[in-house]
């Protein structure tokens, strides 16, 4: 989009998303208009208008047809180059990405028709393929209504109904196939025309059940009474049970889409804004700092919610003061789901760090125990030395004790001498 994109970037988020959608729709509309011109030229081609399809190989000689195809090829090439550049950006599986895939189908059909016209072979397929291509263009342009506030409810309801009903249609197809096989065995071999009874069974799906086909044509059945009962059961299943279930499913889907219309529109716009932001090159991104960041905030209005996927089916209808109840529950569950992995990782890292700290503390305790044991042994040795030193008498005390002992011995000898003298001499 070049300079147009540069002028759109400073816009607010709401206007930015709307303008980007309008730009994409305008380019796709130009592409469809060019191919529509080619399709009208093919329908008004003189041999085709006169019913002579054998001269269609001469279409590549008409300058008008060649010119429209060249313009279509230029537009298709530019859009394909853009899609190739967008391939490196991750995309979510939404209806917006489905529209891009549908656009690729349009390009493939346009290139196929162009190749057939220029080669000049199998040109009788050109009108049919061109009509199918226009159908794809209409479907692609219809998907642009997902972002607009006026058409989003109808378009999204149609897509969601088709998505929710695909397994239901599969069940109907299985039942239809089973009854078709049963009818094939109940009819006579002489009237074994597959197209007749398969068409009759299929028209019952559309509500065209005629009992005269059973009562007036009894000769074509091997067992007419049993066949009447069997086909009546088939009609009740298809017209009453399955059709009512299908209508109920469609009503439920439409109510859900209508209830969350604004939320779905804002969600699709947010996906588109993230896609455009990732698609912008590095240099323009530096100039646009207010769009940089890893988080896109989506603000929702707490409108009254009566039923839907954010409230339990058994809960009462919320008042205007409790309209945030379901939203808060939804946001809380979303936050818990997103943060749970991060919290678990942090907890694992913290447990590993605590284990390392415990190992280090064990080593420190072991070294402290060894040091305390060595200190106790050293203190015991010091006490023993001190006791030995205290037990050894000093030198002066030994000399005094020896002198005292010698005096005591002298006094004892003197007393013995006195006692040994006679009494007279005393």
Secondary structure, 3 states (H helix, E strand, C coil): CCHHHHHHHCCCHHHHHHHHHHHHHHHHHHHHHHHHHHHHHHHCCHHHHCCCHHHHHHHHHCHHHHHHHHHHHHHHHHHHHHHHHHCCCCCCCCHHHHHHHHHHHHHHHHHHHHHHHHHCCCHHHHHHHHHHHHHHHHHHHHHHHHCCCCCHHHHHHHHHHHHHCHHHHHHHHHHHHHHHHHHHHHECHHHCCHHHHHHHHHHHHCCCCCCHHHHCCHHHECCHHHHHHHHHHHHHHHHHHHHHHHHHHHHHHHHHHHHCHHHHHHHHHHHHHHHHHHHCCHHHHHHCHHHCCCCCCCCCCCCCCCCCCCCCCCCCCCCCCCCHHHHHHHHHHHHHHHHHHHHHHHHHHHHHHHHHHHHHHHHHHHHHHHHHHHHHHHHHHHHHHHHHHHHCCCHHHHHHHHHHHHHHHHHHHHHHHHHHCCCCCC
